[in-house]
């Protein structure tokens, strides 16, 4: 009997749908990667809170930031995002049931949710879109429940709803209210209420733009998300699916109105409860199967891998990064950049540099050539190199682009500790301490303040202090980025990463004439032999300039010599190098010779 009661209750099917979404976002989508992509933070701070209260739509975005910070934990993130989707599903279902007892109420209610699943299945989709949609639905339900006699007084108070939601979400709310009045209200004043709602929508954004907030008229009426979400790395694009998502419910309401008004076919209640239960079960099975197909075909595995690679780079999990990078099909400059870092940290940079196609040449080493959006990644590189001043400069540069970003704030804290600037360290620790998610990290580094004995036990900080250049220099001009490497080597000839990156730069930039000057450093840095790509470059120098005398400390591996002979042998069989490309790619795609002939920008 209890089982029958469970089956009769549609909440059972909603729970099953929630569990399905929860495990999807937990195991496949990985909500912690969603957090990593946006790096959200919520600070219990007046200045921070005030920033969200200075424009319509800010209050909902503030609420979103509060919950978004918990996506740092995959389990909590999967729970929240599944709960959001389920809440929208239930609200739409309750509204449709209020209109009429339709045979396919569950499936009809799933239509807007299906579009939401497509949108939310991309890491670049801002979470605030889903939250704004949910809030608009909640306000709409409240409007529906208001007695008709009070609506003429309540509608003007929607200025508060406008302030909470912002332009586009408020327009969605107004369309819901207006269509409800026109299609389903029996009150003779429904046209007045509908028209009044439209008038209010036209007036409030105008007043907001002209007299209350520092926003444009376009933002006042059609604000969706902040401008920073339209540029790198987010690239938010309000495409057709986005507009269909917001228009689906009004269109569904219109379709139901036509169905009830003109087709005049209403579903009668089933006499047999068992048949009714089977009918609901069939709809639920259809919805789950549809959700599986939607999530499968809309999920971009390459996007996930790109996000994973950046996450693993932040964590310093270099071997995992290299394994995942092999499964990414299309070229990406940020992946290229992080793969190069991973190759160094795993001791493979000058042996396996060309395992990943270096399509951008030396720009794949120095990603600051792509300006401020790459500030975080550039700061990471200079921190690796021990160029702490440059790492900090790029971290501050990142603040101008991303604002309160925990990854940047943490970098500034650590670089200030390395530079023994404890007053500045405390300022940024105090900022991070206002965030729930980072209190443990703050507590750890707060113990370092003015405590040199504790700092001496930190191997990372000590190793970076040893690499800090004594002279004050920093070349921030993209085309001269490699000059920093030269200066770092002058300051500390044992800076192995600076040395290997300089060698990699000379290879990628095809500056073979500069390589011989640094060949003696391989022996000084205790290399047992020349790395593979250095050998390949030396053979190429001999081939191009046979009369040039290059002093070497190690003999070139015989296998490398034989490979070079095979390469030239295959190349000589073709009239030109273009025709030889496919034949050479099979066995020599990861050699320096192939890079010079076919990949070098």
C-alpha positions, 0 to 999 in steps of 0.5 A: 500500500505504501508503494502505491502511495509513493507512485501516486505522488509526483514528488517521487518522480521529481526526486528521481529527476533530481538524483539523476541531475545530481549524479550527472553534475557530480560525476560528469560535469564536475561542478568544481570545474565550473567554480574554477572557470569563474573563480567566484567569491563572496565577501562579507564586506560593505564595499563588496556588497555595495558594488552589487547594489548600485545597479538593477539586477545586482541583488540577484547576482549577489545572491548567486555569488553567495551560493556559487562560492560553495561550488568549490566543493563538487558535492555542494555544487552538484546539489545546488545546480540540480536543486535550481533546475528541479525548482524551475521544473516544479514551479512550471509544473504547478502553474500548468496544473493550475491552468488545467489537468493536461494529459502530458503536464510533466512533459509540457513542464519539462520543455523550458527545463530542457532548454535550461539543461542545454544552456547550463551544460556549458561552463561558460554559461553564467549561473546567474541566468538560472537564478534570475529565471527562478526568481522571476518565476517565484515573483510571477507565482506571487503575482498570480496568487494576488487577489485581482482587486489589489493588483492595481496597487501591487503592479507599481510596486514591481519597481522592487522586482525590477531592481532585484532582477534587472532589465532582461529578467524583469522583461521576462517577468512582465511578459509572464504577468501580461500573458497570464492576464490576457490568456487565463484571467477572467477578470474584466479588468485584465486588459487594464492590468496587462497594459499597466504592466507594460507601461510600468516596464517602459517607465521604470528602466527609463527612470533608473537610467536617467536619474538613479543608476549609472547605466545606459538605457540599453542596460536599463531595459535589456541588461543580462549579465555584466560586460566582463562575461562577454569577453575572455575567458567567459565568452557569454553569447546570448544565442538562440537557445538562450532566447528560446529558454526565456520565451519558452514558457510564454509560448507554452502558455500561449499554446495552452490557451489556444488548446483550451480556447479553440480546440476545446479538448480537455483531458478527463480524469482517469477512472482507473488510478493504475492507468493514471500512475502508469501514464505518469511513469511513462512521462517520467521515463520519457523525460529522463531519456530526453534529459540523457540525450540532451545532456549527452549531445550538448556537453562539450567534452573538449571544453571540460578538458580545457578547463581541467587542464587549467585546473590541474596547472593551478594544482601543479598536477603536471603528469595528469595535465599531460595525459589529458592534453593528449585527448584534446583535438583542436588547438588551444593557446592556453593549453599549449602554454600549460602543456609547456609548463607541465613539460618543464616540471616533468623534466621533458621540455627540451626532449618532448616540446613538439609532442604538442603542436606549437602552432603559436611558436614562442607565443606559446611560452609567453602568453602575456602577448595576449594582454590582460585576459591572460594575466593570471596565467602569465603570473603563474609562469613568472612565479614558476620562474622565480621572477616574483616582481613580474608575477606580482605585477601581472597579478595586480594586472589581473585585479583590474580585469577580474576584480575579486578573484581568489586565485589572484588574491592568493598570489598577491598574498604569497608574493608579498610574503616572499618579498617580506612585505607583511603589512601588504600581506595582512591587507589581502589576507583580511580581504580573503578572510571575509570569504567563507570558502578561504578561511582555512587558507587564510588561517595558514598564511596568517601564521606567517606574518612576522614569523620568519622561523615558520617561513623558513620551514616553507620550502616553496617560499624559501626556493622562490626567495633564492631565485629573486633577482637582486637587480630591479628589472621587468620587461613587460613588452611582449616581443622582448619577453625572452629578455627577462629570461636572459636577465634571470640567468645573469642574476642566477645561472642556476635558474634551470627553468629560465635556462630551459625556457630560453632554449625553448624560445630560441628553438621556437623562434628559429634563432639557431644562431643564439644556441651555441652561446649557451651550450656550455650551460648544459654541463654546468647544470649537470645535464648528462647529455644534450636534450633531444631537440637540442641535438636536432637543432645542432644537426640542422645547424651543421646541415645549413652551415657546414663550415660553422664550428660549433663547440659541443660538450656532448656527442650527439646520439647516434639514433638522432643522427639516423633519424635526421638522415631518414628525414632528409631521405624522405624529403628528397623523394618529393619535388617540394616540401609541401608534398612531403608533409604527410609522409614526414608527419607519420614518423617525425611530427614531434621533431624540431625539423618538422616544426621548422618546415611545417608548423613554425608561424 
